[in-house]
Amino acid sequence: MSRYLISWKVGGEAGFGIKSAGLTFAKVCKRAGYFVFGYDEYPSLIRGGHTTYQVTVSESPVASTAEEVDILVALNKDTFTRHAKELNHGSVVIYDKTAAPITLTEAQKEMHIKLVHIPLALLTEQAKGQPVMRNTISLGASQAVIGLPFSMLASVITQTFGHKSALIETNITAARLGYDYVRKEYPKLDFKTKLWNKPDGKELLLTGNDAIALGALAADLRFYVAYPMTPSSSILHYLAGKASSQKLVVKHAEDEISVINMALGASHAGVRAMVGTSGGGFSLMVEAQGLAGITETPIVIVNAQRPGPATGLPTWTEQGDLRFVMHAAQGEFPRIVLAPGDHAECFYMTAKAFNWADRYQVPVILLTDKFLGESHRTVEPFDVKRVTVDRGKALMSDAALRNAKAYKRYKVTADGISPRSIPGQKNGVYLANSDEHDEFGFSDEESANRIEQVRKRARKFALAAREINGAMLYGSPKAKKTVVAWGSMKGPVQDAIAWLHPSQQRKINFLHLNVLWPFPSETVAQVLGRAKTVLLVENNSTAQLGGLIRQQTGIYLEHKLLKYDGRPLYPSEIKERLLML
C-alpha cells in the first residue's frame, strides 16, 4: 500500500538549475491541489558534482521522500547511472539521447520503463535561451507526462521571475517547447499516474528552516546573529530579508565565537536573541554557552545537524549531535534540548523555545538537521494566535525594582528562578560574572555559597522537568509494537506506518520525542513497558536516543534501525523492518 501518487526526480551537475527546477515542479503540483515533499541532495562543492531534487506528490499529507522514482529527469548520463536502481515498474526517464545516451537492460525493459527523448540542446537554441534552460524544457516535458495543463507551469514561472519580463517570456517559451514535444512525439505515452487539476488548498510550501524563522518572529525575536554554515544558513538568509519590515537586527558575524557572545550581549540587554549554526560551529560556541549557564542568560541556539566529525559530510544529514549538545561546556548547568519532528513543530517549538529560555533563564538548544531544515513541504498555515510571548515571572518591572530594598540577581529561591532586571532599570544593577558568585553577582568561592548556587540552578531544571513533557504517542496505547524515534524521523516513521495495511497499522503505535532534555522518563517508561516489541529508529550509528532511554529508564532496546550514510531514512526501509518483527 502506498500513499504517494508520483515520485519525480531531476538530476544533473551542480549549476544546471536542479533545485530551481525541483521547487518549480513542487509548486505546480501544490497549485494543482496536491500535497508535496521536496528534498535536494548536493555535494560540498562550489560548482560541479552530482545534484538532485526529488518531489513526492500525494493526495494526503506526506512528510518524507520516497525511495522509488516514477519520473527521472536525467540531464546527464551520470544521473541515470546513479539512479536507475530507484526506478519503479512503468517509470519514465526524460533525457537527451545526444548528450546522455541510455540503453535499457533486459530487466529494465521487463519493468516497462519508458525512455522519453527530448532534444534539450536543440530546443534550448530554438528558445534562444542559455544552456541552463534545459531544466525548464524538462519541466515542460514532465508537465505533459503527468497530464497537468501547461498554464499551471506558466503561472509558476511568471511568479518566480516577477517583473523580469524577458526571462518570463524565454522560460515559458522553453517550457512550452518541451511540453509540445512530448505531446507530439509521444502521443501514446501511457504514464501510470495522471494528475488532474484540483482546487488549490490553503497550505503553505516552505522548508523547516523557514518555519523556524517564522516561529522566531512570532515569538518577538529582535536579534539574530550567525556565521553561515550548512544546513542552517537559510535561516540567516530568510531573516535578513525580513530585518527591515520586522524591525529586527540581523548580523553576519566573523565567526561562531563572536556569534554567540553578541547574542548573549543582546539577551543581557533585554531582547530576545537567537543564533544558528551546525555541529562544527556549535563546537566553537561551547565555552560561551557555559557563560550563559552561569550568568543565567536566556538564549536560543539552533543546531542544524550534519554528519561529523570535523567537516564530515557538510551537505548531508544525520542525527549525531544529541549527546554532544546535552553535555557541551564544562561543568554542570541546566539547559533544554528540543528536537522538532516536522515543519509545524519547527514553528511552534521555536516559539516555545524563547518562552522557556526566558522562564527558566537557560540556554535552549533547537536540534534540527539537513533533512528537516532544507526539505520543502506543504503544511497547514500556522496559527499565530497559538503563540504567546511569556518573558517569565522573574523579569522585574520598574515598579518592583523601586520597591526592592536590595536587588539580588541570583537570589536563592524555592524554584531556583531568580529575579531578572534589564540594564538601565533603576535599582537593577548587578554583576554578570563568569566566576561562581553570590546572590549579588560578586565572586564567591566559599563552599556554602557554591553549594547553594549549584542547587539553585539545578532546581530550575527540576521545575522544567515537571512542566515540560516532550513525548507524544501516536496510535493505540494497547498496540503490541512500538516504534520510538526523535526529531526529524517523525515524518518517515509516520509515513511508513500509514503505508501499511490497516490491519497492520492497528498493531503499531509510535512514540515520538521532541523534548530530549529534560528527558520524559516517566512517559517513555510507561509506553515502552507496555509494548511487546519495540523498534528504535535513528539517523546515527550509535543509537544515541537508545542509550539515553537505557540511562534514564533502564530499558534496553534490542531492535534498532540505524542509518548513517548521510541520507535520510525512507518509509520503505522502516516499513520493511516493521514487517520483519
CORTA-V820784 format. One record per backbone hydrogen bond with DSSP energy under -0.5 kcal/mol. NH is the residue of the N-H (numbers start at 1). CO is the residue of the C=O. Records with the same first field share a line. If there is no record, write none. Layout:
NH=CO + CO
This chain:
5=57
6=57
8=6 + 55
9=71
10=53
11=73
12=51
14=49
16=13
21=17
22=18
23=19
24=20
25=21
26=22
27=23
28=24
29=25
30=26
31=27
32=28
33=30
34=29
35=58
37=56
38=376
39=54
41=52
42=315
45=43
48=14
51=12
52=41
53=10
54=39
55=8
56=37
57=6 + 55
58=35
59=3
69=86
70=7
71=7
72=92
73=9 + 71
74=72 + 94
75=11 + 73
79=76
80=76
81=77
82=78
83=79
84=80
86=83
87=84
88=69
90=111
91=88
92=70
93=114
94=72 + 92
95=93 + 116
97=95
100=96
109=105
110=106
111=107
112=109
113=108
114=91
116=93 + 114
117=115
118=95
120=118
123=119
124=120
125=121
126=122
127=123
128=125
129=124
133=130
134=131
135=132
137=133
138=134
139=135
140=136
141=137
142=138
143=139
144=140
145=141
146=142
147=143
148=143
152=149
153=149 + 150
154=150
155=151
156=152
157=153
158=154
159=155
160=156
161=157
162=158 + 159
164=161
165=163
168=164
169=165
170=166
171=167
172=168
173=169
174=170
175=171
176=172
177=173
178=174
179=175
180=176
181=177
182=178
183=179
184=180
185=181
186=182
187=184
189=186
191=189
192=90
195=146
198=32 + 196
204=379
206=204 + 377
208=372 + 375
209=373
211=207
212=208
213=209
214=210
215=211
216=212
217=213
218=214
219=215
220=217
221=216
222=272
223=272
224=249
225=274
226=251
227=276
232=229
233=229
235=232
236=232
237=233
238=234
239=235
240=236
241=237
242=238 + 239
243=239 + 240
246=242
247=244
248=243
249=222
250=248
251=224
253=226 + 251
259=255
260=256
261=257
262=258
263=259
264=260
265=261
266=262
267=263
268=264
269=265
270=267
271=266
272=220
274=223
275=300
276=225
277=302
282=278
283=279
284=280
285=281 + 282
286=282 + 283
289=285
290=286
291=287
292=288
293=289
294=290
295=291
296=292
297=292
298=296
299=362
300=273
301=364
302=275 + 300
303=301 + 366
304=277 + 302
305=303 + 368
307=313
312=309
313=307
314=312
316=313
317=566
319=539
325=321
326=322
327=323 + 324
328=324
336=363
337=517
338=336 + 365
339=514
346=342
347=343
348=344
349=345
350=346
351=347
352=348
353=349
354=350
355=351
356=352
357=353
358=354
359=355
360=356
361=357
362=357
363=334
364=299
365=336
366=301 + 364
367=338 + 365
368=303 + 366
370=305
373=369
374=370
375=371
376=38
377=206
378=36
379=204
384=382
386=383
387=384
388=386
390=388
391=389
395=392
396=394 + 420
401=397
402=398
403=399
404=401
409=407
410=439
411=408
413=411
418=416
420=394
423=268
425=422
428=425
431=440
432=430
433=431
438=442
441=438
444=436
450=446
451=447
452=448
453=449
454=450
455=451
456=452
457=453
458=454
459=455
460=456 + 457
461=457
462=458
463=459
464=460
465=461
466=462
467=463
468=464
472=470 + 512
474=472 + 510
479=476
481=507
482=533
483=509
484=535
485=511
487=339 + 513
489=486
490=487
491=341 + 488
492=488
493=489
494=490
495=491
496=492
497=493
498=494
499=495
500=497
504=501
505=501
506=502
507=504
508=505
509=481
510=474
511=483
512=472 + 510
513=485
514=470 + 512
515=470
516=337
517=337
520=515
521=519
524=520
525=521
526=522
527=523
528=524
529=525
530=526 + 527
531=527
532=480
533=480
535=482
536=534 + 559
537=484
538=561
540=538
547=543
548=544
549=545
550=546
551=547
552=548
553=549
554=549 + 550
555=549
556=554
558=556
559=534
560=558
561=536
562=560
563=538
573=570
574=570
575=571
576=572
577=573
578=574
579=575
580=576 + 577
581=577 + 578
